[in-house]
Amino acid sequence: MHVLVTGGAGFIGSNLVRALLSGGHQVFVVDDMSTGSAANLDPRAGFRKMDILDDGLVELVAQVAPEFVVHLAAQASVTVSLRDPERDRAVNAEGTRRVAAAARAAGVRRMLSASSAAVYGEPESLPLQESASTVPMNPYGSSKLEAEGLLAAELAGSATDYASLRFSNVYGPRQDAAGEGGVVAIFCDRIGKGEKPVVFGDGSQTRDFIYVGDVVGAIVQALTSDAALAYDEIPGSPYNISTGERISVDGLIMALRPAAGYFGPVTYVAAREGDIVHSALDPSRAEHAFGWQAGVELETGIAATWRWFSALS
């Protein structure tokens, strides 16, 4: 395969690029490096530093001439989306439209675009199926939902097969602990620095934590599936990429303790306003459509994540 990956210097993107290259595939990365890391760039992959909103994107994709596009570049901070919703929408919604337009113009066979559990908002029932109501609670969730619609509007009726992948709470090696990094990365970072983990709320809140290796596996499986990605013959059908299991934050800490050798105290502070208490996504559609299932147990993924973080210190 010849794959173009936007956001390929980021957390999920760099793990995907590494897996694709290890599988013998040709990869080209587009990343503006605003949040990506130069350390994540693999010299075996082609690379162009470029904003996905750049007018030169269409020409670049045409020059690269990939068979597949995986669009992972995004503004991923809820805090930033609240502070600057116009920028959030420009990157996530308009950026997705522009990548899709470039893919269509280049005759790309298939495009996958990263979406988020944030499109659902407060869940009415769990686990959430893709048919559940989508009422985002912040501009970030709204921009990712709009991006799904713009992807479909741009590629409907074209020769490019496409789908949006709604990721649950992804964790693993190469995740940034700064800012609004995932809670696993933040806990690993604090323990590695000799600091206590800080939990917002009483620790009973639950999330659907999925290891980045499983997310990469889902992307690769969706790319290589012989079947079209339209679910029930509906083009652009979204797919939950998740475990379907609810893990409490306290349960997460229990899994991290033996891996990190940390048996010290945990600090509990007031829950953050607007945080969803419980969340889990039903991944069965992805299994039925392209045969994917999450396979990494929490303890295994946590241990691998800790090993990566501890190697940094």
DRENDRENBA-240168 format. One record per residue (C-alpha): x, y, z; residue number from 1; residue in one letter. Coordinates in nm, 3 decimals. Layout:
% residues N
SITE       X       Y       Z   n res
SITE       X       Y       Z NUM   A
...
//
This chain:
% residues 313
SITE       X       Y       Z   n res
SITE   0.000   0.000   0.000   1   M
SITE   0.098   0.361  -0.053   2   H
SITE  -0.051   0.561   0.235   3   V
SITE  -0.052   0.933   0.311   4   L
SITE  -0.097   1.006   0.683   5   V
SITE  -0.186   1.353   0.805   6   T
SITE  -0.075   1.415   1.162   7   G
SITE   0.185   1.141   1.123   8   G
SITE   0.421   1.301   1.376   9   A
SITE   0.161   1.283   1.651  10   G
SITE   0.066   1.014   1.902  11   F
SITE  -0.162   0.787   1.700  12   I
SITE  -0.014   0.892   1.368  13   G
SITE   0.345   0.801   1.451  14   S
SITE   0.240   0.462   1.585  15   N
SITE   0.044   0.402   1.264  16   L
SITE   0.335   0.511   1.042  17   V
SITE   0.572   0.277   1.224  18   R
SITE   0.331  -0.017   1.185  19   A
SITE   0.275   0.052   0.814  20   L
SITE   0.647   0.080   0.744  21   L
SITE   0.714  -0.240   0.938  22   S
SITE   0.454  -0.409   0.718  23   G
SITE   0.647  -0.313   0.406  24   G
SITE   0.415  -0.031   0.300  25   H
SITE   0.512   0.306   0.154  26   Q
SITE   0.419   0.603   0.374  27   V
SITE   0.416   0.980   0.331  28   F
SITE   0.354   1.207   0.632  29   V
SITE   0.197   1.554   0.630  30   V
SITE   0.220   1.738   0.963  31   D
SITE   0.246   2.106   1.055  32   D
SITE   0.444   2.008   1.369  33   M
SITE   0.231   2.232   1.592  34   S
SITE   0.179   1.943   1.832  35   T
SITE   0.369   1.664   1.657  36   G
SITE   0.722   1.572   1.762  37   S
SITE   1.026   1.557   1.539  38   A
SITE   1.134   1.255   1.744  39   A
SITE   0.825   1.073   1.615  40   N
SITE   0.920   1.113   1.248  41   L
SITE   1.048   0.793   1.090  42   D
SITE   1.322   0.858   0.831  43   P
SITE   1.185   0.574   0.619  44   R
SITE   0.870   0.777   0.547  45   A
SITE   0.839   1.075   0.316  46   G
SITE   0.758   1.397   0.496  47   F
SITE   0.632   1.748   0.424  48   R
SITE   0.577   2.007   0.693  49   K
SITE   0.245   2.159   0.594  50   M
SITE  -0.077   2.285   0.750  51   D
SITE  -0.377   2.094   0.615  52   I
SITE  -0.540   2.434   0.554  53   L
SITE  -0.255   2.528   0.319  54   D
SITE  -0.364   2.598  -0.039  55   D
SITE  -0.083   2.374  -0.160  56   G
SITE  -0.233   2.059  -0.008  57   L
SITE  -0.421   1.952  -0.323  58   V
SITE  -0.105   1.979  -0.532  59   E
SITE   0.102   1.792  -0.273  60   L
SITE  -0.143   1.500  -0.251  61   V
SITE  -0.152   1.483  -0.630  62   A
SITE   0.228   1.469  -0.640  63   Q
SITE   0.248   1.198  -0.372  64   V
SITE  -0.031   1.003  -0.547  65   A
SITE  -0.123   0.776  -0.255  66   P
SITE  -0.367   0.490  -0.283  67   E
SITE  -0.497   0.559   0.068  68   F
SITE  -0.526   0.858   0.302  69   V
SITE  -0.553   0.838   0.681  70   V
SITE  -0.649   1.177   0.822  71   H
SITE  -0.537   1.212   1.184  72   L
SITE  -0.431   1.579   1.195  73   A
SITE  -0.654   1.767   1.438  74   A
SITE  -0.695   2.029   1.706  75   Q
SITE  -0.755   1.785   1.992  76   A
SITE  -0.779   2.003   2.303  77   S
SITE  -1.122   2.070   2.452  78   V
SITE  -0.977   2.369   2.641  79   T
SITE  -0.841   2.521   2.321  80   V
SITE  -1.176   2.461   2.150  81   S
SITE  -1.351   2.658   2.423  82   L
SITE  -1.098   2.939   2.406  83   R
SITE  -1.082   2.958   2.026  84   D
SITE  -1.377   2.775   1.869  85   P
SITE  -1.318   2.934   1.529  86   E
SITE  -0.967   2.791   1.506  87   R
SITE  -1.096   2.456   1.633  88   D
SITE  -1.359   2.444   1.361  89   R
SITE  -1.114   2.559   1.093  90   A
SITE  -0.870   2.277   1.167  91   V
SITE  -1.111   1.996   1.245  92   N
SITE  -1.402   2.064   1.013  93   A
SITE  -1.264   2.270   0.724  94   E
SITE  -0.932   2.086   0.746  95   G
SITE  -1.109   1.754   0.699  96   T
SITE  -1.301   1.890   0.403  97   R
SITE  -0.978   2.005   0.239  98   R
SITE  -0.803   1.673   0.293  99   V
SITE  -1.108   1.495   0.149 100   A
SITE  -1.112   1.728  -0.152 101   A
SITE  -0.743   1.659  -0.211 102   A
SITE  -0.802   1.284  -0.182 103   A
SITE  -1.089   1.299  -0.432 104   R
SITE  -0.888   1.506  -0.679 105   A
SITE  -0.597   1.261  -0.656 106   A
SITE  -0.820   0.959  -0.714 107   G
SITE  -0.744   0.803  -0.373 108   V
SITE  -0.904   0.459  -0.331 109   R
SITE  -0.999   0.496   0.036 110   R
SITE  -0.986   0.766   0.304 111   M
SITE  -1.022   0.716   0.677 112   L
SITE  -1.078   1.016   0.903 113   S
SITE  -1.035   1.023   1.281 114   A
SITE  -1.342   1.124   1.476 115   S
SITE  -1.410   1.102   1.849 116   S
SITE  -1.641   0.977   2.121 117   A
SITE  -1.692   1.348   2.193 118   A
SITE  -1.950   1.363   1.912 119   V
SITE  -2.201   1.181   2.132 120   Y
SITE  -2.205   1.414   2.431 121   G
SITE  -2.383   1.292   2.743 122   E
SITE  -2.476   0.927   2.681 123   P
SITE  -2.838   0.819   2.703 124   E
SITE  -2.741   0.453   2.743 125   S
SITE  -2.422   0.248   2.738 126   L
SITE  -2.242   0.125   2.543 127   P
SITE  -2.308   0.384   2.275 128   L
SITE  -2.386   0.258   1.928 129   Q
SITE  -2.316   0.468   1.619 130   E
SITE  -2.691   0.530   1.582 131   S
SITE  -2.707   0.704   1.922 132   A
SITE  -2.791   1.074   1.944 133   S
SITE  -2.501   1.307   1.874 134   T
SITE  -2.525   1.614   2.097 135   V
SITE  -2.168   1.734   2.158 136   P
SITE  -2.101   1.920   2.482 137   M
SITE  -1.819   2.142   2.356 138   N
SITE  -1.685   2.299   2.035 139   P
SITE  -1.432   2.018   1.992 140   Y
SITE  -1.705   1.754   1.975 141   G
SITE  -1.910   1.977   1.746 142   S
SITE  -1.620   2.029   1.506 143   S
SITE  -1.549   1.654   1.487 144   K
SITE  -1.916   1.584   1.415 145   L
SITE  -1.922   1.852   1.145 146   E
SITE  -1.605   1.698   1.000 147   A
SITE  -1.788   1.367   0.955 148   E
SITE  -2.058   1.544   0.753 149   G
SITE  -1.808   1.738   0.542 150   L
SITE  -1.614   1.420   0.468 151   L
SITE  -1.933   1.262   0.335 152   A
SITE  -2.036   1.573   0.143 153   A
SITE  -1.698   1.593  -0.028 154   E
SITE  -1.660   1.225  -0.117 155   L
SITE  -2.018   1.109  -0.176 156   A
SITE  -2.052   0.980  -0.529 157   G
SITE  -1.678   0.987  -0.592 158   S
SITE  -1.447   0.692  -0.657 159   A
SITE  -1.300   0.730  -0.307 160   T
SITE  -1.439   0.495  -0.041 161   D
SITE  -1.444   0.659   0.302 162   Y
SITE  -1.537   0.634   0.669 163   A
SITE  -1.502   0.819   0.998 164   S
SITE  -1.355   0.627   1.291 165   L
SITE  -1.482   0.736   1.632 166   R
SITE  -1.203   0.665   1.879 167   F
SITE  -1.273   0.617   2.248 168   S
SITE  -1.004   0.704   2.508 169   N
SITE  -0.678   0.609   2.339 170   V
SITE  -0.360   0.556   2.543 171   Y
SITE  -0.015   0.415   2.484 172   G
SITE   0.348   0.494   2.399 173   P
SITE   0.425   0.836   2.246 174   R
SITE   0.123   1.005   2.401 175   Q
SITE   0.195   1.357   2.522 176   D
SITE   0.138   1.409   2.895 177   A
SITE   0.134   1.789   2.857 178   A
SITE  -0.180   1.997   2.845 179   G
SITE  -0.482   1.772   2.802 180   E
SITE  -0.284   1.458   2.737 181   G
SITE  -0.465   1.133   2.813 182   G
SITE  -0.504   1.042   3.177 183   V
SITE  -0.279   0.734   3.141 184   V
SITE   0.003   0.949   3.004 185   A
SITE  -0.049   1.207   3.278 186   I
SITE  -0.042   0.943   3.553 187   F
SITE   0.273   0.784   3.409 188   C
SITE   0.440   1.122   3.380 189   D
SITE   0.362   1.221   3.738 190   R
SITE   0.470   0.889   3.887 191   I
SITE   0.789   0.902   3.682 192   G
SITE   0.863   1.244   3.833 193   K
SITE   0.800   1.118   4.185 194   G
SITE   0.467   1.298   4.212 195   E
SITE   0.127   1.168   4.319 196   K
SITE  -0.140   1.097   4.057 197   P
SITE  -0.425   1.349   4.071 198   V
SITE  -0.781   1.231   4.007 199   V
SITE  -1.060   1.475   3.923 200   F
SITE  -1.366   1.335   4.101 201   G
SITE  -1.394   1.032   4.329 202   D
SITE  -1.234   0.783   4.087 203   G
SITE  -1.555   0.595   4.014 204   S
SITE  -1.608   0.763   3.677 205   Q
SITE  -1.554   0.524   3.387 206   T
SITE  -1.410   0.542   3.038 207   R
SITE  -1.356   0.306   2.746 208   D
SITE  -0.974   0.293   2.738 209   F
SITE  -0.821   0.148   2.422 210   I
SITE  -0.453   0.079   2.355 211   Y
SITE  -0.302   0.264   2.061 212   V
SITE  -0.185  -0.064   1.907 213   G
SITE  -0.548  -0.173   1.880 214   D
SITE  -0.640   0.158   1.717 215   V
SITE  -0.357   0.114   1.467 216   V
SITE  -0.482  -0.239   1.399 217   G
SITE  -0.831  -0.105   1.332 218   A
SITE  -0.700   0.151   1.084 219   I
SITE  -0.489  -0.104   0.898 220   V
SITE  -0.775  -0.353   0.889 221   Q
SITE  -1.015  -0.089   0.757 222   A
SITE  -0.763   0.013   0.491 223   L
SITE  -0.706  -0.341   0.371 224   T
SITE  -1.065  -0.468   0.389 225   S
SITE  -1.189  -0.603   0.057 226   D
SITE  -1.541  -0.491   0.139 227   A
SITE  -1.657  -0.133   0.091 228   A
SITE  -1.680   0.063   0.416 229   L
SITE  -2.046   0.162   0.368 230   A
SITE  -2.231  -0.008   0.654 231   Y
SITE  -2.573  -0.144   0.553 232   D
SITE  -2.496   0.016   0.215 233   E
SITE  -2.488   0.365   0.374 234   I
SITE  -2.175   0.551   0.251 235   P
SITE  -1.970   0.731   0.514 236   G
SITE  -2.102   0.522   0.803 237   S
SITE  -1.907   0.599   1.122 238   P
SITE  -1.738   0.322   1.319 239   Y
SITE  -1.668   0.311   1.692 240   N
SITE  -1.310   0.204   1.759 241   I
SITE  -1.319   0.096   2.120 242   S
SITE  -1.320  -0.197   2.360 243   T
SITE  -1.681  -0.156   2.472 244   G
SITE  -1.564  -0.200   2.832 245   E
SITE  -1.596   0.055   3.110 246   R
SITE  -1.290   0.095   3.332 247   I
SITE  -1.301   0.326   3.633 248   S
SITE  -1.020   0.573   3.695 249   V
SITE  -0.952   0.391   4.022 250   D
SITE  -0.932   0.065   3.826 251   G
SITE  -0.688   0.229   3.589 252   L
SITE  -0.465   0.325   3.881 253   I
SITE  -0.485  -0.029   4.018 254   M
SITE  -0.357  -0.160   3.683 255   A
SITE  -0.079   0.098   3.676 256   L
SITE   0.050   0.040   4.031 257   R
SITE   0.226  -0.296   3.973 258   P
SITE   0.357  -0.191   3.632 259   A
SITE   0.511   0.126   3.773 260   A
SITE   0.594  -0.015   4.114 261   G
SITE   0.396   0.270   4.268 262   Y
SITE   0.193   0.196   4.579 263   F
SITE   0.179   0.548   4.720 264   G
SITE  -0.114   0.781   4.774 265   P
SITE  -0.346   0.934   4.515 266   V
SITE  -0.479   1.289   4.538 267   T
SITE  -0.851   1.337   4.473 268   Y
SITE  -0.980   1.682   4.380 269   V
SITE  -1.316   1.820   4.270 270   A
SITE  -1.457   1.688   3.945 271   A
SITE  -1.425   1.922   3.648 272   R
SITE  -1.743   2.092   3.534 273   E
SITE  -1.882   1.935   3.218 274   G
SITE  -1.694   1.606   3.248 275   D
SITE  -1.901   1.304   3.146 276   I
SITE  -1.927   1.055   3.432 277   V
SITE  -1.953   0.730   3.234 278   H
SITE  -1.867   0.650   2.873 279   S
SITE  -1.823   0.340   2.658 280   A
SITE  -1.866   0.276   2.286 281   L
SITE  -2.003  -0.038   2.121 282   D
SITE  -1.742  -0.161   1.866 283   P
SITE  -1.952  -0.438   1.711 284   S
SITE  -2.014  -0.252   1.383 285   R
SITE  -1.639  -0.248   1.308 286   A
SITE  -1.621  -0.620   1.376 287   E
SITE  -1.908  -0.694   1.139 288   H
SITE  -1.784  -0.459   0.865 289   A
SITE  -1.413  -0.531   0.852 290   F
SITE  -1.347  -0.799   1.109 291   G
SITE  -1.173  -0.589   1.373 292   W
SITE  -1.175  -0.641   1.750 293   Q
SITE  -0.964  -0.486   2.025 294   A
SITE  -0.728  -0.746   2.168 295   G
SITE  -0.488  -0.578   2.413 296   V
SITE  -0.581  -0.627   2.779 297   E
SITE  -0.563  -0.318   3.000 298   L
SITE  -0.280  -0.456   3.215 299   E
SITE  -0.073  -0.538   2.905 300   T
SITE  -0.127  -0.198   2.747 301   G
SITE  -0.059  -0.014   3.072 302   I
SITE   0.266  -0.205   3.123 303   A
SITE   0.384  -0.123   2.768 304   A
SITE   0.293   0.242   2.817 305   T
SITE   0.480   0.261   3.146 306   W
SITE   0.790   0.103   2.992 307   R
SITE   0.791   0.372   2.724 308   W
SITE   0.749   0.658   2.972 309   F
SITE   1.006   0.518   3.215 310   S
SITE   1.260   0.492   2.932 311   A
SITE   1.232   0.870   2.884 312   L
SITE   1.359   0.949   3.231 313   S
//
